[in-house]
Amino acid sequence: MNSTARIALVGDRSDAVRSHARVPGLLEALRVREGWDLDAYWIATEDADATTLGGFDAAWVLPGSPYRSEAGVLAAIRTVRENGIPFLGTCGGFQHALLEFARSVCGLDRAAHAENTPEAADEDAVIVPLACSLVGHEGVVRIAPRSLASDLVGADRARARYHCAYAPNPRHLDTLRAHGLAFTGTDESGEVRIAELPGHPFFLATLFQPELDGDGSRAHPLITGLAGAAVDHARARTAGFKRAQAPAAG
């Protein structure tokens, strides 16, 4: 059994979504530069569930919302969160990571994403429309020290590119924090832009899209971090399999 790191790319693949076109080249650049054995598979949202995601070493929930299956995306995120599988969510992936956490961990059964459920009551919307769309926006994100994002980026701020019109509802942030979610990056006005789950091997979500950074020839540090965590997971999985197959002593 080899230790190829299998990465699930969760999203409804489309040539119209710029980040979808970027990802294969970024992962190939990491294969070449780092020498990592990475194998990425696209998982459509309607096919994403615990059975499908359980065999992967990492999951990246990509932009492209509204997704064809909100339930599939949430099942994928819950699976990797509960099973310690490395996770990265960007743009829509960030939004749905907060939505999944609100429902599954915080007990907010009616928690909603306003894009998916526009009829939801204001007090139930965990993700709400931005007053000013961030489509095409670029800005600076301030990163909390001693956070996963800070360790990966190696700095307390980073440039960020956005293509979204929805963001967290401030009224729910304290509840999410109280149940263990950490918000470790904000824009210059203090709005939440990065979320992490301390204690998880690798659980990181950004409202911005690190896959759009640069010219596409070199992966952003957050993407490199996900791939490295996937490699570590694959090696541990392989080692565990070999131990299970080894004959008992005596």
Summary of the structure (lengths in Angstrom):
residues: 250
radius of gyration: 17.8
end to end distance: 24.9
largest distance: 68.9
contacts: 857
relative contact order: 0.18
helix: 38%
strand: 22%
